[in-house]
């Protein structure tokens, strides 16, 4: 029975003959990035390292940027001329490869900036940026604000919680990926102390992939036929149903270890319990010890019978000798 690649459920209840082709698996555009991380309460940016005793030196300073304000709500950007300043006032947040509709690979780099601090009388807040253009000129946009303010309470927990952020029309080096959901889950982003002063990424996954060529087909222990592709994907494409018969012993034996239903066995009853082991042959169900015991008994019986025949022959020979 075929399997729906989206839901993972089988089509219908009647088995069918399957034919497999070596067609390419189409690429899938990245739509979700799972991201969880802890932001150091005191980020050790280059600016902080240069002046660790200066209050607020770990915070981004919008006035140090010659171009646009990187903290403009929802549309903050960093121009090429200010990349050096931005890197000095931010910490790395990880990078991941995403895919467009044609399966082209693009690298998304993320960085975090701390915008306010409870130590200076405000609230611990952060904003995240992603690299939009790695070859930006002085007036071109290099880094773009994701458009979300992350506020943390005194316990280092998001307040309010932010389960997900949608990055609209994500574009990397001119390649349009589209809308991508940055999924944090429940309390997926935290702000706890970190001796290294960095952003420690705990989870970074995405759901896109490039096109792939069929390489092999195998059967899993769940009885599903799994197709493996050159892009590293393994897709369940069909399920082998297990069946039982009311009259198992009345099945007709065929070549190749197969059996065929007969009128005496009755029709197949699908949904039987059991497991399927791929790349394996069923072991013999013969009890070797029992068979050897039977062989010994048969051998001894044969030996006893031969002695009886020998004795009868000797008695007959003696009788013949007496007549003579």
C-alpha positions as CSV (number, residue, x, y, z in Angstrom):
1,X,0.0,0.0,0.0
2,X,1.4,3.4,-1.0
3,X,2.2,6.0,1.6
4,X,1.3,9.7,1.5
5,X,4.6,11.5,1.8
6,X,3.0,14.5,3.6
7,X,0.8,12.7,6.2
8,X,2.7,9.4,6.5
9,X,-0.6,7.4,6.2
10,X,-1.3,4.7,3.7
11,X,-3.7,5.0,0.8
12,X,-6.7,2.7,0.9
13,X,-6.9,-0.8,2.5
14,X,-6.3,-3.0,-0.6
15,X,-2.7,-4.0,-1.5
16,X,-1.5,-3.3,-5.0
17,X,1.5,-4.2,-7.1
18,X,4.2,-1.5,-6.8
19,X,6.6,-0.3,-9.5
20,X,9.5,1.9,-8.5
21,X,11.3,4.3,-10.8
22,X,14.6,6.1,-10.4
23,X,13.0,9.6,-10.8
24,X,14.5,12.5,-8.9
25,X,13.0,13.5,-5.6
26,X,11.9,17.1,-6.1
27,X,13.5,19.7,-3.9
28,X,11.6,21.3,-1.0
29,X,11.8,25.0,-0.1
30,X,12.8,25.8,3.4
31,X,9.7,27.1,5.3
32,X,10.7,26.4,8.9
33,X,13.9,26.9,10.8
34,X,13.9,25.4,14.3
35,X,16.1,27.6,16.5
36,X,16.8,27.4,20.2
37,X,19.6,29.1,22.0
38,X,20.8,30.7,25.2
39,X,22.1,34.3,25.0
40,X,24.8,35.2,27.5
41,X,23.5,37.7,30.0
42,X,26.7,39.6,29.6
43,X,27.7,39.2,25.9
44,X,31.5,39.4,25.3
45,X,31.4,41.5,22.2
46,X,34.5,43.2,20.9
47,X,33.2,46.5,22.2
48,X,32.7,45.1,25.7
49,X,36.1,43.4,25.7
50,X,37.7,46.8,24.8
51,X,35.9,48.5,27.7
52,X,34.6,45.9,30.2
53,X,34.3,48.4,33.0
54,X,32.1,50.8,31.0
55,X,28.4,50.4,31.9
56,X,26.5,49.4,28.8
57,X,29.5,48.6,26.7
58,X,27.9,45.3,25.8
59,X,25.0,47.1,24.2
60,X,24.7,48.1,20.6
61,X,25.2,51.8,20.0
62,X,23.0,53.0,17.1
63,X,24.8,56.3,17.1
64,X,28.0,54.6,16.0
65,X,26.5,53.7,12.7
66,X,27.1,56.1,9.8
67,X,24.1,54.7,7.8
68,X,20.6,53.7,8.8
69,X,19.6,52.9,12.3
70,X,19.9,49.1,12.7
71,X,17.1,49.1,15.4
72,X,14.4,50.7,13.4
73,X,11.3,48.6,14.3
74,X,10.8,45.8,11.9
75,X,13.0,47.3,9.2
76,X,16.4,47.9,10.7
77,X,19.4,47.3,8.5
78,X,23.2,47.4,8.6
79,X,24.9,48.8,5.5
80,X,28.1,47.6,4.1
81,X,30.1,50.5,5.4
82,X,29.0,49.7,9.0
83,X,29.6,45.9,9.0
84,X,32.8,46.3,11.0
85,X,31.0,48.3,13.7
86,X,28.1,45.8,13.7
87,X,30.4,42.8,14.1
88,X,32.2,44.5,17.0
89,X,28.9,45.1,18.9
90,X,27.2,41.7,18.3
91,X,27.7,38.0,18.9
92,X,27.4,35.1,16.5
93,X,24.1,33.2,16.6
94,X,24.9,30.3,14.4
95,X,24.4,29.5,10.7
96,X,22.4,27.0,8.7
97,X,22.0,26.0,5.0
98,X,18.5,26.6,3.6
99,X,17.0,25.8,0.1
100,X,15.0,27.7,-2.4
101,X,12.3,26.3,-4.7
102,X,15.0,24.9,-7.1
103,X,17.0,23.3,-4.4
104,X,19.8,25.9,-4.4
105,X,21.7,26.0,-1.2
106,X,22.0,29.3,0.7
107,X,23.8,29.9,4.0
108,X,21.8,31.9,6.6
109,X,24.1,33.5,9.2
110,X,22.6,35.0,12.3
111,X,23.9,37.4,14.9
112,X,22.4,38.9,18.1
113,X,22.7,42.4,19.6
114,X,21.8,43.4,23.1
115,X,19.8,46.6,23.0
116,X,19.0,47.3,26.7
117,X,20.0,46.0,30.1
118,X,18.5,45.7,33.5
119,X,21.9,46.7,34.9
120,X,21.6,50.1,33.4
121,X,18.1,50.6,34.7
122,X,16.2,49.2,31.7
123,X,15.0,45.7,30.6
124,X,17.2,43.0,29.2
125,X,16.3,43.0,25.5
126,X,17.8,41.6,22.3
127,X,17.3,41.7,18.6
128,X,18.5,39.3,15.9
129,X,19.9,40.0,12.5
130,X,20.6,37.7,9.5
131,X,23.2,38.2,6.7
132,X,21.2,39.3,3.6
133,X,24.1,40.2,1.3
134,X,27.6,38.9,1.9
135,X,29.0,41.1,-0.9
136,X,27.3,44.4,0.1
137,X,28.8,47.7,-1.0
138,X,29.1,50.6,1.3
139,X,25.5,51.7,0.8
140,X,24.0,48.3,0.2
141,X,22.1,46.3,3.0
142,X,24.4,43.7,4.4
143,X,22.6,42.6,7.6
144,X,18.8,42.8,8.2
145,X,16.9,42.9,11.5
146,X,14.5,40.0,11.9
147,X,12.0,42.5,13.2
148,X,11.4,41.0,16.7
149,X,12.3,42.3,20.1
150,X,13.2,39.6,22.7
151,X,12.6,40.8,26.3
152,X,13.8,38.7,29.3
153,X,12.7,38.9,32.9
154,X,15.0,38.7,35.9
155,X,15.0,34.9,35.7
156,X,16.3,34.9,32.1
157,X,13.0,33.8,30.6
158,X,11.3,35.5,27.6
159,X,8.5,37.8,28.8
160,X,6.3,37.5,26.9
161,X,7.1,34.2,25.4
162,X,7.9,34.2,21.6
163,X,7.2,30.7,20.2
164,X,7.9,31.7,16.6
165,X,8.9,34.6,14.4
166,X,8.1,34.9,10.7
167,X,10.8,36.3,8.5
168,X,9.0,37.7,5.5
169,X,10.5,37.2,2.0
170,X,13.8,35.9,3.2
171,X,16.5,36.8,0.6
172,X,20.1,35.7,0.7
173,X,22.6,37.1,-1.8
174,X,19.8,37.9,-4.2
175,X,18.1,34.4,-4.0
176,X,14.6,34.6,-2.7
177,X,13.7,31.8,-0.3
178,X,10.3,33.2,0.7
179,X,8.6,33.4,4.1
180,X,10.4,31.4,6.7
181,X,9.1,30.7,10.2
182,X,11.8,30.9,12.9
183,X,10.4,28.4,15.4
184,X,11.6,28.7,19.0
185,X,9.0,26.4,20.7
186,X,8.2,27.0,24.4
187,X,10.9,29.1,26.0
188,X,13.3,28.1,23.3
189,X,15.4,31.3,23.7
190,X,16.8,32.1,27.1
191,X,19.2,34.5,28.7
192,X,21.4,32.9,31.4
193,X,24.9,33.6,32.5
194,X,27.6,32.2,30.3
195,X,31.3,32.4,31.2
196,X,32.3,32.6,27.5
197,X,29.8,35.4,26.8
198,X,28.4,33.8,23.6
199,X,25.2,32.6,22.2
200,X,25.0,28.8,22.7
201,X,22.8,27.3,20.1
202,X,21.0,24.2,21.3
203,X,18.9,23.4,18.3
204,X,19.2,24.5,14.6
205,X,17.3,22.5,12.0
206,X,15.4,23.3,8.8
207,X,12.9,21.4,6.7
208,X,14.2,22.1,3.2
209,X,16.3,19.9,0.9
210,X,17.8,19.7,-2.6
211,X,16.6,17.4,-5.3
212,X,17.9,13.8,-5.0
213,X,18.4,10.7,-7.1
214,X,17.2,7.3,-5.9
215,X,20.0,5.2,-4.7
216,X,18.6,2.3,-2.8
217,X,15.4,0.7,-1.6
218,X,15.1,-1.2,1.7
219,X,12.5,-2.6,4.1
220,X,12.4,-1.2,7.6
221,X,11.5,-3.1,10.8
222,X,8.1,-1.5,10.6
223,X,7.3,-3.2,7.3
224,X,7.7,0.0,5.3
225,X,9.6,0.3,2.0
226,X,12.1,3.1,2.4
227,X,13.7,4.9,-0.6
228,X,17.1,6.5,0.1
229,X,18.2,9.4,-2.1
230,X,21.5,11.1,-2.9
231,X,20.5,14.2,-0.9
232,X,20.4,12.2,2.3
233,X,16.6,11.9,2.5
234,X,15.0,8.6,3.4
235,X,11.3,8.5,2.4
236,X,8.7,5.9,3.3
237,X,7.0,5.2,0.0
238,X,4.9,2.0,0.7
239,X,3.9,-0.4,3.5
240,X,3.9,-4.2,3.3
241,X,0.7,-5.4,5.0
242,X,0.8,-8.6,7.1
243,X,-1.9,-11.2,6.5
244,X,-3.1,-14.4,8.1
245,X,-5.3,-17.3,6.9
246,X,-7.9,-19.4,8.6
247,X,-6.4,-22.5,7.1
248,X,-2.6,-21.8,7.0
249,X,-1.8,-25.4,6.2
250,X,-4.0,-25.4,3.1
251,X,-1.9,-22.7,1.3
252,X,-0.5,-23.7,-2.1
253,X,3.3,-23.7,-2.1
254,X,4.9,-21.8,-5.1
255,X,8.5,-21.4,-6.2
256,X,10.7,-18.9,-4.4
257,X,9.2,-19.5,-1.0
258,X,5.9,-18.0,-1.9
259,X,2.4,-19.3,-1.1
260,X,-1.0,-18.8,-2.8
261,X,-4.4,-18.8,-1.2
262,X,-6.8,-21.6,-2.0
263,X,-10.4,-22.3,-1.3
264,X,-9.4,-24.4,1.7
265,X,-7.1,-21.8,3.2
266,X,-9.7,-19.0,2.8
267,X,-8.9,-15.4,1.7
268,X,-6.1,-13.3,3.3
269,X,-7.0,-11.4,6.5
270,X,-5.0,-8.3,6.6
271,X,-3.8,-6.6,9.8
272,X,-2.0,-9.7,11.3
273,X,0.5,-9.1,14.1
274,X,4.2,-9.6,13.5
275,X,7.3,-7.9,12.2
276,X,9.3,-7.8,9.0
277,X,13.1,-7.9,9.0
278,X,14.8,-6.4,6.0
279,X,17.7,-8.1,4.2
280,X,17.1,-11.3,6.2
281,X,15.8,-14.8,5.5
282,X,13.5,-16.6,7.9
283,X,15.4,-19.2,10.0
284,X,14.5,-22.8,10.0
285,X,11.7,-23.8,12.5
286,X,13.1,-27.3,12.9
287,X,14.2,-28.5,16.4
288,X,17.6,-30.0,15.7
289,X,17.8,-31.8,19.1
290,X,14.4,-33.4,18.6
291,X,15.3,-34.5,15.0
292,X,18.5,-36.0,16.2
293,X,16.7,-37.9,18.9
294,X,14.3,-39.3,16.3
295,X,17.2,-40.3,14.1
296,X,18.9,-42.2,17.0
297,X,15.6,-44.0,17.8
298,X,15.2,-44.9,14.1
299,X,18.8,-46.1,13.8
300,X,18.4,-48.4,16.9
301,X,15.2,-49.8,15.6
302,X,16.8,-50.5,12.2
303,X,19.7,-52.2,14.0
304,X,17.3,-54.4,16.1
305,X,15.4,-55.4,12.9
306,X,18.7,-56.4,11.2
307,X,19.5,-58.7,14.2
308,X,16.1,-60.3,13.9
309,X,16.6,-61.1,10.2
310,X,20.1,-62.4,11.0
311,X,18.8,-64.7,13.7
312,X,16.0,-66.0,11.5
313,X,18.5,-66.7,8.8
314,X,20.7,-68.6,11.2
315,X,17.7,-70.7,12.4
316,X,16.7,-71.5,8.9
317,X,20.2,-72.6,8.1
318,X,20.3,-74.9,11.1
319,X,17.0,-76.5,10.0
320,X,18.4,-77.2,6.6
321,X,21.5,-78.8,8.1
322,X,19.4,-81.1,10.2
323,X,17.5,-82.4,7.2
324,X,20.8,-83.2,5.5
